[in-house]
Amino acid sequence: MFLSNLLDSRAIIHERRILSKEQVYRLLVEKICKHHRLPICGEALTQLILERDQISSTAYASGISIPHIRMENFQDTVIGMAFLQNPLDYDGIKVHWVCLVISDKSSSKLYLNLVAALLKLSKDQDLVSRFKNSDASTVIHEINKLQIRLKQEVTIADIMVTDVVSISPDALLSELSDKFCHRNLSYIPVTDENGRYLGNVNILRLLKVGVPDYLMMLDDISFLRSYEPLEKLFEQEDVLTVGEIMDKEEEYLTPETSIPEAVFEMIQHHKRFFSVVNKDGMLVGVVTAMDIFRKVIKA
């Protein structure tokens, strides 16, 4: 099956007005329901989509949002598209292209293949610009020419965070502490000045600096009530560097890693996050278990 086979020009809109997310969803629902018989339509369906968005964001860094609703007693997959001259703001991500997917309860694999195909298209900014400045028939014609088959699986590259906070191994622990606190992070990749991945450092590594070695040898420290042992961390913040406490040669994923493989690695290594490193050894992203849960499982 080709992506173009699922598209209907009657459910593709181009908007120059400044609209809210709710208004865009309402327009797409109106277009879809006008030509497809759905178990739920109108305002009820719009509210379901908005509620789904509250669970987790449907936006991707490439500027596309792919909200998805699975319906009981609906044996089809329909897609509505909105191309926006004035982008929507999805928690800091500027979205110019909204693709609403409505499918049956059992079409999770098809949905993931759709996500992969749409994400691939959304990364071609010249193509998206042409979509935005054409009409519905031209959009379908352009996509049809590309002959995109719905067989590609979603990879880590499709869901990873690319705006990554990293740190140098020469940075002092005081700088690391500030990044953890101000960015609300518990894990930071370590890179050299060229962005090459060296390892990672997590919040437990930092806290461990404040725990004397003799305490780590005890089976029970419930007798301790004083904060005093942890004061060692304050003493060392402007002395020790990240390179002295980081995990070196830590496991990482590649952009081509499949979602099942990523989940397997997280379970095997008891990790909730992985750095993503390309074939040249450069840090290109970070993926967390929550990214997979929200963007794949709960999608």
C-alpha positions as CSV (number, residue, x, y, z in Angstrom):
1,M,0.0,0.0,0.0
2,F,1.2,3.5,-0.8
3,L,0.8,6.5,1.4
4,S,-1.1,8.3,-1.3
5,N,-3.7,5.6,-1.4
6,L,-5.0,6.8,2.0
7,L,-5.3,10.4,1.1
8,D,-8.4,12.3,0.1
9,S,-8.2,15.8,-1.3
10,R,-11.5,16.6,0.4
11,A,-9.8,16.2,3.8
12,I,-6.8,18.4,3.0
13,I,-6.9,22.1,4.0
14,H,-4.6,25.1,3.6
15,E,-5.0,27.8,6.2
16,R,-3.6,31.4,6.2
17,R,-5.6,32.5,9.3
18,I,-4.1,32.5,12.8
19,L,-5.9,29.6,14.4
20,S,-5.8,27.7,17.7
21,K,-5.1,24.0,17.9
22,E,-8.7,23.4,18.8
23,Q,-9.9,25.3,15.7
24,V,-7.6,23.4,13.4
25,Y,-8.8,20.0,14.8
26,R,-12.4,21.1,14.5
27,L,-11.8,22.0,10.8
28,L,-10.2,18.6,10.1
29,V,-13.0,16.8,11.9
30,E,-15.6,18.7,9.9
31,K,-13.9,17.8,6.6
32,I,-13.5,14.1,7.5
33,C,-16.9,13.6,8.9
34,K,-18.5,15.2,5.8
35,H,-17.2,12.4,3.6
36,H,-16.8,9.4,6.0
37,R,-19.2,7.8,8.3
38,L,-17.6,7.5,11.7
39,P,-19.0,6.2,15.0
40,I,-18.2,9.6,16.6
41,C,-18.2,12.9,14.9
42,G,-18.5,16.6,15.4
43,E,-17.6,18.2,18.7
44,A,-17.4,14.9,20.5
45,L,-14.6,13.8,18.2
46,T,-12.8,17.1,18.5
47,Q,-12.8,16.8,22.3
48,L,-11.4,13.2,22.1
49,I,-8.5,14.5,20.0
50,L,-7.8,17.3,22.4
51,E,-8.0,15.0,25.4
52,R,-5.5,12.7,23.7
53,D,-3.2,15.6,23.2
54,Q,-3.3,16.2,27.0
55,I,-1.9,12.7,27.6
56,S,1.2,13.3,25.5
57,S,2.4,15.6,22.7
58,T,1.8,14.5,19.1
59,A,4.3,17.0,17.7
60,Y,7.7,16.2,16.3
61,A,10.8,18.3,15.9
62,S,10.5,18.4,12.1
63,G,7.3,20.6,12.5
64,I,4.6,18.0,12.0
65,S,1.9,16.9,14.5
66,I,0.2,13.5,14.1
67,P,-2.7,13.2,16.4
68,H,-4.3,9.8,16.3
69,I,-7.7,8.4,17.4
70,R,-8.5,4.7,17.5
71,M,-12.2,3.9,17.2
72,E,-14.4,1.0,18.0
73,N,-16.6,-0.3,15.2
74,F,-14.6,1.5,12.6
75,Q,-12.9,-0.7,10.0
76,D,-10.9,1.9,8.0
77,T,-8.1,4.5,8.2
78,V,-8.7,8.1,7.2
79,I,-6.3,11.0,7.2
80,G,-7.0,14.7,7.3
81,M,-4.2,17.2,6.7
82,A,-3.9,20.9,7.5
83,F,-1.1,23.0,6.1
84,L,-0.7,26.2,8.2
85,Q,0.9,29.5,7.2
86,N,0.8,30.5,10.8
87,P,2.2,27.6,12.9
88,L,0.7,26.1,16.1
89,D,2.8,26.0,19.2
90,Y,3.1,22.5,20.7
91,D,5.1,23.2,23.9
92,G,7.8,25.0,22.0
93,I,7.6,23.0,18.7
94,K,6.3,25.1,15.8
95,V,4.0,23.0,13.8
96,H,3.1,23.9,10.2
97,W,1.6,20.6,9.2
98,V,-1.1,18.7,11.2
99,C,-2.0,15.1,10.1
100,L,-5.0,13.7,11.9
101,V,-5.2,9.9,11.7
102,I,-8.4,8.1,12.6
103,S,-8.3,4.3,12.5
104,D,-9.7,1.1,14.0
105,K,-8.5,-0.4,17.3
106,S,-6.3,-3.0,15.6
107,S,-4.3,-0.8,13.2
108,S,-1.3,0.0,15.5
109,K,1.2,-1.3,13.0
110,L,-0.3,0.6,10.1
111,Y,-0.3,3.7,12.3
112,L,3.4,3.3,13.1
113,N,4.2,2.9,9.4
114,L,2.2,6.0,8.7
115,V,4.2,8.0,11.3
116,A,7.4,6.8,9.7
117,A,6.3,7.9,6.2
118,L,4.9,11.2,7.3
119,L,8.0,12.0,9.4
120,K,10.2,11.2,6.5
121,L,8.3,13.7,4.3
122,S,8.2,16.4,7.1
123,K,12.0,16.4,7.2
124,D,12.2,17.6,3.6
125,Q,11.6,21.3,4.2
126,D,11.5,22.2,0.5
127,L,8.8,19.7,-0.1
128,V,6.7,20.8,2.9
129,S,7.0,24.4,1.7
130,R,5.6,23.3,-1.7
131,F,2.8,21.5,0.1
132,K,2.0,24.7,2.1
133,N,1.8,26.8,-1.1
134,S,-0.2,24.5,-3.3
135,D,-3.7,23.0,-3.3
136,A,-5.0,19.6,-2.1
137,S,-4.8,17.9,-5.4
138,T,-1.2,18.9,-5.9
139,V,-0.2,17.6,-2.5
140,I,-1.6,14.2,-3.3
141,H,0.0,14.3,-6.7
142,E,3.4,15.1,-5.2
143,I,3.1,12.4,-2.6
144,N,1.9,9.9,-5.2
145,K,5.0,10.7,-7.4
146,L,7.2,9.7,-4.4
147,Q,5.6,6.2,-4.3
148,I,6.1,5.9,-0.5
149,R,5.2,2.4,0.6
150,L,3.9,1.9,4.1
151,K,6.4,-0.7,5.1
152,Q,9.1,1.3,6.9
153,E,9.2,0.9,10.7
154,V,9.6,3.8,13.1
155,T,13.2,4.1,14.3
156,I,14.8,5.9,17.2
157,A,15.6,8.8,14.9
158,D,11.9,9.5,14.5
159,I,11.2,10.0,18.2
160,M,14.4,11.1,19.8
161,V,15.0,14.5,21.2
162,T,17.6,16.3,19.0
163,D,18.0,19.5,21.0
164,V,20.3,17.8,23.5
165,V,22.0,19.3,26.6
166,S,25.5,18.0,26.8
167,I,28.5,18.8,28.9
168,S,32.3,18.7,28.6
169,P,34.4,16.2,30.7
170,D,36.4,19.2,31.8
171,A,33.4,21.0,33.3
172,L,33.4,21.3,37.1
173,L,30.7,19.6,39.1
174,S,29.2,23.0,40.0
175,E,28.4,23.5,36.3
176,L,26.9,20.0,36.1
177,S,24.8,20.6,39.2
178,D,23.4,23.8,37.7
179,K,22.5,22.0,34.5
180,F,20.7,19.2,36.4
181,C,18.8,21.8,38.4
182,H,17.9,24.5,35.8
183,R,17.1,22.1,33.0
184,N,15.3,19.6,35.2
185,L,17.5,16.7,34.0
186,S,18.7,13.5,35.6
187,Y,21.1,12.4,32.8
188,I,23.4,14.4,30.6
189,P,25.6,13.0,27.7
190,V,29.3,14.0,27.8
191,T,30.9,15.1,24.6
192,D,34.2,16.7,23.5
193,E,34.4,20.1,21.9
194,N,33.5,18.7,18.5
195,G,30.3,16.9,19.8
196,R,31.8,13.5,19.8
197,Y,30.2,11.2,22.4
198,L,32.4,10.2,25.3
199,G,29.9,8.8,27.9
200,N,27.3,10.1,30.2
201,V,26.8,11.3,33.8
202,N,23.7,11.0,35.8
203,I,22.3,12.5,39.0
204,L,23.2,9.5,41.1
205,R,26.9,9.8,40.1
206,L,26.8,13.4,41.3
207,L,25.1,12.5,44.6
208,K,27.6,9.7,45.2
209,V,30.3,12.3,45.5
210,G,28.7,13.3,48.8
211,V,28.6,9.8,50.2
212,P,31.9,8.8,51.9
213,D,33.3,5.4,50.9
214,Y,33.0,3.9,54.3
215,L,29.2,4.5,54.2
216,M,29.0,2.5,50.9
217,M,30.5,-0.5,52.8
218,L,27.7,-0.6,55.4
219,D,24.6,-2.7,55.0
220,D,22.4,-0.2,56.9
221,I,22.8,3.5,57.5
222,S,19.4,4.1,59.0
223,F,21.2,5.3,62.1
224,L,22.4,8.4,60.3
225,R,20.2,11.4,60.9
226,S,22.7,14.1,60.2
227,Y,23.1,15.8,56.8
228,E,26.9,16.1,57.4
229,P,28.1,13.3,55.2
230,L,26.5,14.8,52.1
231,E,28.4,18.1,52.7
232,K,31.4,16.5,50.9
233,L,29.5,17.2,47.7
234,F,29.6,20.9,48.3
235,E,33.3,20.8,49.1
236,Q,34.1,19.0,45.8
237,E,31.8,20.9,43.4
238,D,34.5,23.3,42.4
239,V,37.3,20.8,42.6
240,L,36.2,17.6,40.7
241,T,35.4,17.6,37.0
242,V,32.7,15.7,35.1
243,G,35.4,13.5,33.6
244,E,36.2,12.1,37.0
245,I,32.8,10.8,37.8
246,M,31.2,10.1,34.4
247,D,30.4,6.7,33.0
248,K,32.9,6.2,30.1
249,E,32.2,4.1,27.0
250,E,28.6,3.8,28.1
251,E,26.2,1.9,25.8
252,Y,24.3,3.9,23.3
253,L,21.8,3.6,20.5
254,T,22.1,4.5,16.8
255,P,19.5,6.5,14.9
256,E,18.6,3.4,12.9
257,T,17.8,1.4,16.1
258,S,14.3,0.0,16.0
259,I,11.8,0.7,18.7
260,P,11.6,-3.0,19.9
261,E,15.4,-3.1,20.1
262,A,15.5,0.1,22.1
263,V,13.0,-1.2,24.6
264,F,15.0,-4.5,24.8
265,E,18.2,-2.6,25.5
266,M,16.6,-0.4,28.2
267,I,15.2,-3.5,30.0
268,Q,18.5,-5.4,29.7
269,H,20.6,-2.5,31.0
270,H,18.0,-1.2,33.5
271,K,18.2,2.2,31.9
272,R,15.4,4.7,31.2
273,F,17.4,6.7,28.7
274,F,20.0,6.3,26.0
275,S,22.2,8.7,24.1
276,V,21.9,8.3,20.3
277,V,25.1,8.3,18.4
278,N,25.7,8.2,14.6
279,K,28.2,6.1,12.7
280,D,30.8,8.9,13.1
281,G,30.6,8.8,16.9
282,M,28.7,12.1,17.1
283,L,25.9,12.7,19.6
284,V,22.7,13.3,17.6
285,G,20.0,12.9,20.2
286,V,18.7,11.3,23.4
287,V,15.7,9.0,23.8
288,T,13.9,8.0,27.0
289,A,11.5,5.2,27.9
290,M,8.9,7.9,28.3
291,D,9.5,9.1,24.7
292,I,8.7,5.6,23.5
293,F,5.7,5.2,25.8
294,R,4.2,8.5,24.8
295,K,5.0,8.7,21.1
296,V,4.6,5.0,20.2
297,I,2.7,3.0,22.8
298,K,0.1,5.7,23.8
299,A,0.0,7.2,20.3
